[in-house]
Amino acid sequence: MASSKSDVLRILCLHGYRQNGQTFRERTGAFRKITKKHAELVFITAPNIVPSGKGSEDEESSHSDERGWWFSHEDDSYSAQDVSECCKGCDESVEMVKRSILEQGPFDGILGFSQGACMLSLICCLRERDPDLFKFNFAIFIAGFKSRCIPHESFYETLVTIPTLHVFGDTDKVIPKEMSEALLPCYKEPVILQHPGGHFIPASSQQKQVYLQFLDKMAAIKS
């Protein structure tokens, strides 16, 4: 079991739509508690501000600083379900993640939730094509899915070979499990954690074991 300081994994965390780094951190309390001896989580905030009144059913929010990794419509709104030609703000987000890795890294892995996990799917493809662009060794997707923005289609033609953990819920109404399952063929030997709940990061004792087994394996590879 990972315990020494050198074994602790540094993980960059990408929040969901209409969240920011701070609100995502607040929502990961149970997950942070069960992984604190194994991982240091670093939270960043997407560059795109969601305008007032341009929310989405994708995330519930009660704070003023709502952010997104990109918009699927020119009016600065987003829906994970919509097929769209638009991915406004995505390039800026890719550059932010790249800069965060350079300035706050090194990171062993990246974790993404909902739209943040979708963002992570694009980053993984870019890393696979050129590992020097994004230096990290594993990825954790929670309520992940393929982007339905047409400019992103080619990303999913690349098989991602780094270790990945995919977490999704049977009763998720925001990102139905079928959307998360459709992402799995893009990864070589993905580890799957399917839970009975909805759109959140599960952290029961049963799920804890899966997280820790995955993190221990990543720590062993690191050492």
C-alpha positions as CSV (number, residue, x, y, z in Angstrom):
1,M,0.0,0.0,0.0
2,A,1.4,3.4,-1.0
3,S,2.4,5.4,2.1
4,S,5.8,7.0,1.7
5,K,6.0,10.5,0.3
6,S,7.8,9.3,-2.8
7,D,4.9,6.9,-3.5
8,V,2.2,9.6,-3.4
9,L,0.9,10.3,-6.9
10,R,0.3,13.8,-8.1
11,I,-2.9,14.0,-10.0
12,L,-4.3,17.0,-12.0
13,C,-8.1,17.4,-11.7
14,L,-10.4,18.7,-14.4
15,H,-13.9,19.8,-13.1
16,G,-17.3,19.4,-14.8
17,Y,-19.2,22.0,-16.7
18,R,-20.5,24.9,-14.6
19,Q,-18.0,24.1,-11.9
20,N,-14.6,25.5,-11.2
21,G,-11.5,24.2,-9.4
22,Q,-12.6,25.2,-6.0
23,T,-16.2,23.9,-6.2
24,F,-14.9,20.6,-7.7
25,R,-12.5,20.2,-4.8
26,E,-15.4,20.8,-2.4
27,R,-17.4,18.0,-4.1
28,T,-14.6,15.5,-3.9
29,G,-14.3,15.4,-0.1
30,A,-15.0,11.7,0.3
31,F,-12.8,10.8,-2.6
32,R,-10.0,12.9,-1.3
33,K,-10.3,11.3,2.1
34,I,-10.0,7.7,0.9
35,T,-7.1,8.5,-1.4
36,K,-5.1,11.1,0.7
37,K,-2.3,8.6,1.5
38,H,-2.0,7.7,-2.1
39,A,-2.6,10.9,-4.1
40,E,-2.1,14.6,-4.0
41,L,-4.9,16.2,-6.0
42,V,-4.3,19.5,-7.8
43,F,-7.4,21.4,-9.1
44,I,-7.5,23.9,-11.9
45,T,-10.2,26.0,-13.4
46,A,-11.2,26.1,-17.0
47,P,-10.7,29.4,-18.9
48,N,-14.2,29.8,-20.4
49,I,-16.7,31.7,-18.3
50,V,-20.3,30.4,-18.6
51,P,-22.5,33.4,-19.1
52,S,-25.4,34.0,-16.7
53,G,-28.5,32.2,-18.1
54,K,-26.4,29.9,-20.3
55,G,-26.4,26.9,-18.0
56,S,-27.0,23.4,-18.9
57,E,-28.7,20.3,-17.5
58,D,-25.2,18.8,-17.4
59,E,-24.3,20.1,-14.0
60,E,-26.1,21.6,-11.1
61,S,-24.6,24.9,-9.8
62,S,-25.2,27.4,-7.1
63,H,-22.1,29.6,-7.4
64,S,-21.3,32.7,-9.5
65,D,-18.0,31.6,-11.1
66,E,-19.2,28.9,-13.5
67,R,-16.7,27.6,-16.0
68,G,-16.5,25.2,-19.0
69,W,-13.8,23.6,-21.1
70,W,-15.6,24.6,-24.3
71,F,-19.1,25.5,-25.7
72,S,-20.9,23.3,-28.2
73,H,-22.9,26.3,-29.4
74,E,-21.9,29.8,-30.6
75,D,-24.1,31.4,-28.0
76,D,-21.7,30.1,-25.3
77,S,-23.9,27.2,-24.1
78,Y,-23.1,23.5,-23.9
79,S,-24.8,20.2,-24.1
80,A,-23.0,16.9,-23.9
81,Q,-25.9,15.2,-25.9
82,D,-25.8,17.6,-28.9
83,V,-24.0,16.9,-32.2
84,S,-22.4,20.2,-33.1
85,E,-19.8,21.8,-35.5
86,C,-18.9,24.1,-32.6
87,C,-16.2,23.6,-30.0
88,K,-15.7,27.2,-29.0
89,G,-13.0,27.8,-26.4
90,C,-11.5,24.2,-26.6
91,D,-8.1,25.3,-28.0
92,E,-7.7,27.7,-25.1
93,S,-8.5,24.9,-22.6
94,V,-6.0,22.6,-24.2
95,E,-3.3,25.2,-23.8
96,M,-4.3,25.8,-20.2
97,V,-3.9,22.1,-19.4
98,K,-0.6,22.1,-21.1
99,R,0.5,25.1,-19.2
100,S,-0.7,23.7,-15.9
101,I,1.4,20.6,-16.4
102,L,4.5,22.6,-17.2
103,E,4.0,25.2,-14.3
104,Q,2.5,23.0,-11.6
105,G,3.8,19.6,-12.6
106,P,5.1,17.1,-12.9
107,F,1.9,15.1,-12.6
108,D,1.7,11.3,-12.6
109,G,-1.9,11.3,-13.9
110,I,-5.0,13.3,-14.7
111,L,-8.5,12.9,-13.4
112,G,-11.6,14.3,-15.2
113,F,-15.2,14.5,-14.2
114,S,-18.1,14.9,-16.8
115,Q,-17.1,17.5,-19.3
116,G,-13.6,17.5,-17.6
117,A,-13.4,13.8,-18.4
118,C,-14.4,14.5,-22.0
119,M,-11.6,17.1,-22.1
120,L,-9.3,14.5,-20.7
121,S,-10.2,12.1,-23.6
122,L,-8.9,14.7,-26.0
123,I,-5.8,15.3,-24.0
124,C,-5.1,11.6,-23.9
125,C,-5.3,11.4,-27.7
126,L,-2.9,14.3,-28.1
127,R,-0.5,12.7,-25.6
128,E,-0.7,9.4,-27.5
129,R,0.3,11.2,-30.7
130,D,3.1,13.2,-29.1
131,P,4.0,12.2,-25.5
132,D,6.3,15.3,-25.2
133,L,3.2,17.6,-25.4
134,F,1.6,16.3,-22.3
135,K,3.6,14.4,-19.7
136,F,1.5,12.1,-17.5
137,N,1.2,8.4,-17.2
138,F,-2.4,7.4,-16.4
139,A,-5.9,8.8,-16.6
140,I,-9.1,8.5,-14.4
141,F,-12.4,9.2,-16.1
142,I,-15.5,9.8,-14.0
143,A,-18.8,10.1,-16.0
144,G,-16.6,10.3,-19.1
145,F,-17.9,10.4,-22.7
146,K,-16.9,11.1,-26.3
147,S,-17.3,14.7,-27.4
148,R,-20.0,15.0,-30.0
149,C,-18.4,18.1,-31.5
150,I,-17.6,17.1,-35.1
151,P,-14.2,18.7,-35.1
152,H,-13.2,16.2,-32.3
153,E,-14.2,13.1,-34.2
154,S,-10.7,12.3,-35.4
155,F,-9.4,12.3,-31.9
156,Y,-11.1,9.0,-31.2
157,E,-9.4,7.2,-34.1
158,T,-6.3,7.0,-31.9
159,L,-6.0,4.1,-29.5
160,V,-4.8,5.4,-26.1
161,T,-2.3,2.9,-24.5
162,I,-1.7,4.4,-21.0
163,P,-3.5,2.8,-18.1
164,T,-7.0,4.2,-17.5
165,L,-9.8,3.9,-15.0
166,H,-13.3,4.5,-16.1
167,V,-16.0,5.2,-13.5
168,F,-19.7,5.6,-14.4
169,G,-23.1,5.1,-12.8
170,D,-26.1,3.0,-13.7
171,T,-28.6,5.7,-12.9
172,D,-26.6,8.7,-14.2
173,K,-29.2,10.9,-15.9
174,V,-26.7,13.6,-17.1
175,I,-24.2,11.3,-18.8
176,P,-26.0,8.0,-19.3
177,K,-23.8,4.9,-18.8
178,E,-24.1,4.1,-22.5
179,M,-22.2,7.3,-23.3
180,S,-19.4,6.3,-20.9
181,E,-19.4,2.8,-22.3
182,A,-19.0,4.1,-25.9
183,L,-15.7,5.7,-24.8
184,L,-14.1,2.4,-23.7
185,P,-13.0,1.1,-27.1
186,C,-10.7,4.1,-27.4
187,Y,-8.5,2.7,-24.6
188,K,-6.2,-0.3,-24.4
189,E,-7.3,-2.6,-21.5
190,P,-9.4,0.0,-19.6
191,V,-10.2,-0.7,-15.9
192,I,-13.9,-0.3,-15.3
193,L,-15.7,0.8,-12.1
194,Q,-19.5,0.7,-12.6
195,H,-21.6,1.8,-9.7
196,P,-25.4,1.9,-9.0
197,G,-25.5,5.6,-8.5
198,G,-25.8,8.7,-10.6
199,H,-23.7,11.8,-11.6
200,F,-21.1,11.9,-8.8
201,I,-17.8,10.5,-7.7
202,P,-18.7,7.3,-5.8
203,A,-16.7,6.7,-2.6
204,S,-18.1,3.7,-0.8
205,S,-15.9,1.0,0.8
206,Q,-16.4,-1.2,-2.3
207,Q,-15.4,1.5,-4.7
208,K,-12.5,2.5,-2.4
209,Q,-10.8,-0.8,-3.1
210,V,-10.9,-0.3,-6.8
211,Y,-9.5,3.2,-6.6
212,L,-6.7,2.1,-4.3
213,Q,-5.8,-1.0,-6.3
214,F,-5.5,1.2,-9.4
215,L,-3.4,3.9,-7.6
216,D,-1.2,1.3,-6.0
217,K,-0.5,-0.2,-9.4
218,M,0.3,3.2,-10.8
219,A,2.6,3.9,-7.8
220,A,4.4,0.6,-8.4
221,I,4.9,1.5,-12.1
222,K,6.3,4.9,-11.0
223,S,8.8,3.4,-8.7
